[in-house]
């Protein structure tokens, strides 16, 4: 197990202590670990949703240098139009 030391405001420390007691946890470390794991799962879920959205967005096509050239030109034109 790795130990880390962090500094918290008194207000945040009180919130953590209150949550530890309310949830019947062993200590602040257990609470922080649960938050980190929850955030990690949420991030993975969001990334998975974006990947599925991309896969469902239409037929696949090759992304080669020509495609990138067209995309750059389109974006440049859009930028110039917005700045005009």
ABEGO torsion letter per residue (X at the ends): XBBBBBBBBAAAAAAAAAAAAAAGBAEAAAAAAAAAAAAAAAAAAAAAAAAAAAAAAEBBBBBBAAAAAAAAAAAAAAAAAAAX
